Amino acid sequence: MKKHTHWQPHVKAWRESGLSQADYCRQQSLNVKTFSVWVRRSQLKSSMDKNAPLEIIPIQVAPSVPDAPAQACMMLRFPRGEELELSTAVSPRWLAELLQCLS
């Protein structure tokens, strides 16, 4: 069996599981360091695919409550690994325009 055909189903299953890499590997009796290498390879491969569509995950931005603790943040993660942290206080309209410009 080729290594690629062994690891790719695990990478996909891990992404869908919601578990940390360590927890997934523990459950599947996999080596965490080796698994991490294959996750990175998968990310590099997908970031090289220029035709890969952007994936939009719906979020709900609620208005701030006066007595609420410090404002929460949202994290936008892009296919090539870039991350952008924004306050949840940003205008939904502004966020929509930003995402449209980035697509």
Order of alpha helices (4+ residues) and beta strands (2+ residues): alpha-alpha-alpha-beta-beta-alpha
